[in-house]
Amino acid sequence: MAIINQIALEAAKPASSSNEETTNKKVVVSLYEALASRDAHEVQKLLASDLEWWFHGPPSHQFLMHLLTGTTSADAQDLSNTFHFTPQSIVAFGSLVIAEGCDHNRSISWVHAWTVNDGIITQVREYFNTSVTVTRVGNRAPKSNLDLSAPPSDQNQITGGHHHHCQPLWESSLSGRAGKSVPGLVLAL
C-alpha cells in the first residue's frame, strides 16, 4: 500500500519536480554506496565542505558523524566501525530526500533527511529511534466558517485569518519496531 501511495504522489507531481527528485535520490543513493564501500573520495564529492548536520538521538548513536569525520570515541568505536547505513526506503520531496533504515538487529531505527542542492548534499538531519512525519503546511480558509456575503476584512475576523492545513506526505515506519515508545517529530515543508 505504501508503494501505491508513493507512486500516486509521484504521478501527481509536475515532470520537472519528478526529474529533480529522481536526481536528488540518486545523489543520496550514491552517498550510501560510497559510505558502504568506505570510499572517502566519493563521499567528499557528494557532500558540501560546510555540511550542516543536526542530530536527534542518544550521543552514543552518532555513527554518521563519526563515519564522516573519521573520529570515534573509545566507547563508541566498536559500534561506529560495525554500524552500516543501509536504507530500506528513500523518498524525495523537491530538494529534501528522506532515507530510513535500521541496524541488523532491528533494535535501532534511523531516519536521515538530506537536503540536496545542484547535486551536492548541503544538510543532513539525523534521527535515531524517533518517529518522523513529513508534512506540507499550507494556508486555506475553511469554507464552512466563511460568510461570502461579508467584506473580506470581516471574513478574516470570522475565520480568524487563514486556517493552517498540514498535509502528511510521509511517515517513518521502522521506529515502532524497537518495541518501545519513541519520541515523534514533524518536519514541515
NORRA-V752467 format. One line per field, one symbol per residue. psi: psi as a letter, one per 40 degrees, with the letter a starting at -180 (. if undefined). burial: # if it has 24 or more other ideal C-beta (glycine too) atoms within 12 Angstrom, else .. A space follows every 50 residues. Layout:
BEGIN
psi = ???
burial = ???
END
This chain:
BEGIN
psi = dddddddddddeiiddddddddddddddddddddddefgdddddddiidf hhhhhhahdeffddddddeeiiiddedddddehhhhheihiigbehhhii aiidefehiihhhhhhhfehheihhhhhfhhhhhihhihihhddehheei idddddddefaihhhhhhdihieedeeeeihiiiihhh.
burial = .....#.............##..##.######.##.......#..###.. #.#.###...########..........##..###.############## ##.....#########...###.###########................ ..................#######..#...#..#.#..
END
